[in-house]
Amino acid sequence: TQPQFLVYCGCVVAIALLLMYRCAPKYGRTHLLIYVLICSLIGSLSVVSCKAPGIALKLTLRGSNQLLKRETLAFTCCVLVCVLIQMNYLNRALDTFNTALVSSSYYVCFTTCTITASMIMYKDWEATAGSSITVQVLAFLTLVVGVYILTVTRDAPAGCAAGWRAVLGRSHKLEY
């Protein structure tokens, strides 16, 4: 019930609904990021919502039955709805676009949204040193660049020069 997290959830739901009902019907078949963003945004909510049923199950196994409480059922329903929406739009993206592009784009967007949601909900960076945050951000950016390079060079012929031409664009001339 933290205000920051409630604002994040409200924004995610509003953006996802906008993408689902306004953008997806018009641009979904031509723009990969429409479907991927819907999956990623809703997926971030499913990840943070999974913690509540997990805690309820742990408490139930310790002897305090939490499984039939309203909150547990609400979060379990939230997880199920989020997963269904996610799978629906991920399947649409996979039916429409190249699997390698969908997978890499989804991985980067989903990870970004999940890190953001977790950072807000669990206040991950509140008591963390600036240098540690910098290292985490640089590591994530390295991951994003690596996924991009692997995706771009996937169809390139073997060899370092051919791979760099794919990354830089076909018109760049490499000199060694």
N, C-alpha and C positions, 0 to 999 in steps of 0.2 A: 504493500500500500504506500510505498514511498512515492512522493509526488513526481520525482524525476523519472522513475520507471513507468508510472502511469501515463506521463506525457509521452514517453517513448512508445508505449503500447498503443496509445491513441493515434500517434503519428503513423506507426507501422500499419495499423488497421485501416486508417484513412487512405494512405498511399496505396496499400494493397487493393482496397475496394476501387479506388480510382483506376488503377492499372487493370483490374479484372473487368470492370464494367464500361470503361471509356476507351482505354488504350488497346486492350487485347483484341476486342472484336475488329478494330480498324487496322491496327499495326502488328498484331501478334504473328501473322504469317510472314512478315517481312523484316521484323526487328527482333533479333534473338534476345536482347536484354529485357524485353517486356515479360516474357514467360519466366526467365531466369530471376528477375527481380521479385516477381510474385513468390516464387519458390523460396528464395533466400530470405525475404522479409518475414514470411509466415513461418519459415523454418527456424528463424531466430526465436520466435515466440514458443515454438514447440520445444526447443532445447531448454529454455529457462523454465517452461511449464513442467518439464519432466522431473524437476527436483522435488516438487510437492508430492506426487504419487510415490516417489522413491523414499522420501522421509516417512510418509504414511505407512508404507510397507515395512520399513525398518522398525517403526514404533509398534506396529501390529505384531511383528515377530518377537518383540520384547515383552509383549503382554498387554499393551494398551491399544485396543482395537480402534483403528482410525479409518478403516476401509469404507464404512458406511456413513461417514460424516459428509456434510454438504460440501465443504471445501475440497475434500479429496475427490469427490465425484465431479465437482466443477472443473478442477484442474485436469482430471482424467479425460473428461469430455473435450476440454480445450486442446489437449494433446492429440486426441483422435481426430478432431475437426482440422487442426493444423496439418497433421500428417496426410489426411485425405486431400486437402487443397494442394498441398505440396506435390503429392504424387500425380494429381490430375494435371497440373501445369508443367511438371517435369516431363510427363509422358507426351504432352502436346509439343513441348520444345524438342524432344527426341524424335518425334514423328515428323517434325517440320525441318529441323536443321541437322547439320553434321554432328554426330555423336561426340567427336573430339572437341569441337567448339563448345557444345553444350556442357560437357563435363568440366572443361577447364574454366569456363565462365562461371558456371554454377559453383565450383569449388571456391573460387576467389570471392564471389559475392556472398555466398553462404558464410564463409569464414569471417568476412568483414562484418556482416550483420550480427553473427553470433558473438564475436568479440565485443562489439558495441553493446549489445544487450547485456552480456555478462558483466562488462565493465560498469554499466549503469546500475544493474540490479545488485551486484555483489560488491560494488565500490572497490574494484580490484586495484586501482591505481591511487587510491586515497592516501595510503601510508607507504607508498613506494617511492624510492629515490628517483630523481630525474634521470640519472644515468641508466638506471634499470629500465625505465620507460623508453628511453631512446634506443637501447639495445633491442627491446621487444618490437618497437616500431620498425627499426631497420631490418630485423629478422623477417618480419611479415612482408616488408617491401621486397626483400630478396626472394621470398617465396613467390610473390606475385610476378616479379620479373622472370623468375625461372619458369613458372607456368606459361607465361606469355611466350618466352623463347621456345619452349618445347612445343607449344601449339603452332607457332609460326613456321618452325623448321621441320614440322612433321612430314611434309611432302617434298622437302628439298632433297636433292641428290646427296650422296655421301660426300663428306669432305668439309673442312672448316670454312673455306671460302664460300662454298655454296650455301652453307648454313647462315653465314653472316649476310650474304646477299638477300636471303629470305627475311632476315630480321630488319635489315636496313632498307630494303626495297630493291627491286630488280635493277634499277637504273644506277645504283651506286657502284663505282669501280673501286675495288680494293687493291691496295698496293702493299706489298710486303717488303 
